[in-house]
Amino acid sequence: MVIPTRDGRREIELNEPREWAEHPEPYRSRVAFAAAHVVADPRGENVPGAPAVIDWDATLGFREHLFRYGFGVAEAMDTAQRNMGLDWPAIQELVARSAAQAAAAGARIASGAGTDQLADVAQAAAAGTTASLDAVLEAYLEQVAFVEGTGSQVIVMASRHLARAAAGPDDYLAVYDRILGQVSEPVVLHWLGEAFDPNLAGYWGSSDIGAATETFLQLVRSHAAKVDGVKVSLLSADHEIGLRRLLPEGVRLYTGDDFNYPELIRGDDQGHSDALLGAFAAIAPAASAALSALDDGDLARYDAEMAPTLALSRHIFEAPTFHYKVGVAFTAWLTGRQEGFQMVGGLQSARSLPHLARVFELLNEARLLPDPELAADRLDLLARTLGAGR
């Protein structure tokens, strides 16, 4: 197999596929969510700025794939192109369909509630306008009520609108106090770093990570009974470990660190992180094997199963990190879990052919291609379409 590279081409040998054992029941030692993507309808007008048109059969089929490997689904998160092509009407339909599917399967689901029904932040900035804090709060409460109404657990997402409207830490605390004062069941609080969304720079009212962490901890401690856990996506293992040790008893830390997840989930003698990861959507069978080993107390096998996945995840999430969704969708195409490589908003164009070829190579090395010949044919088809064929 010859793959395109930035310098030309390189020949690689296709590995034999591995038979990965399914694991439909949850794991005993860790709570594990995979943040799932959406599959675009190839006949839809999925171009920049247009409403999302989704292939519902393929999208829900991918969630069934995650359920078969023991993962809960983190729905309508940034992996599903939240704020990058997935609009509020599509979000509502996605959460409703996915929540019903999870209930029928007896699987766990948690879904994002944010403020993206408000005017786009970039457009508002260009017009010199900003949503008020009251408008941000009302938008949050509308989405929280909708998610709760579907039967899904709520993930309170970081808000671009709040980041723009808030004058300091007190404004964040006031908005989140109201949200947590009204939720019916414990939620997951999501702290998404600016590597994933530059519009979230200075979240919690400070660009100083220590000060921001203190504000975040103040909120969690004040509402510990309403917080199932916190999902942190700052790509700093040291910060996550430090925060994990300061959380109130009973509040989980769901790692969102796609660069360092094996060590964070493995943990140490002072605790561990649970998982809510976009990477798990790309590596579900291997992550399942690793978590099964952890359930068995076999740390050596856990390390061995996780090790081949890390280079793949770090490549998919390389800078600009917010385009990692392309790698997740491309992986689903290569592995036969969707029929086409198209994304809502036309986002499939956000990664280069050599980048995608390297995704193929790393999937092959990790033996995560169930049909290597199909995957090779699809990569070759893409290369020839883009003018880089043999």
Summary of the structure (lengths in Angstrom):
residues: 390
radius of gyration: 20.3
end to end distance: 10.6
largest distance: 61.2
contacts: 1345
relative contact order: 0.14
helix: 51%
strand: 13%
